[in-house]
Structures are given as C-alpha cells and as structure tokens.
Amino acid sequence: MKRVASLLCAVAIAARVVAAAAQTPTRADGKSASQSAKEIRGATPYLEIKNEPPARLIEAVHSH
C-alpha cells in the first residue's frame, strides 16, 4: 500500500512539473518570454547618488 501511495505521489509531482513547463511562454526564436522587472515596472523612481561612500555595518553593543 505504501508503494502505491509513493508511486501516486511521484506521478502527481511529475505531472505538475510537466504542466508548469508547458505554461512557460516562449518567443518565436525559442527563448523564454520572461521580462525583467525594469521592463515591467519601468525605471526606478530613486535617483542614483554619485560619489556616495559605501554602506557601513554598525555593531550594536548590548549591556546586560
């Protein structure tokens, strides 16, 4: 009985993988039709700050 249940689970997982792969859109040249976030949402609304120093990590000191 456990073997049958395991086999059914494996078949269900394989079917989901095949279904997900079939739903992935492709272009005529065979490449994936996925878009970048910039293509979907546009350019970032935040401006780049030129000559900004890199971020620093500050270690917090806890007193007990």
Secondary structure, DSSP 8 states (H G I E B T S, - for coil): -HHHHHHHHHHHHHHHHHHHHHHS-B-TTSSB----HHHHH-S-SS---TT-------------
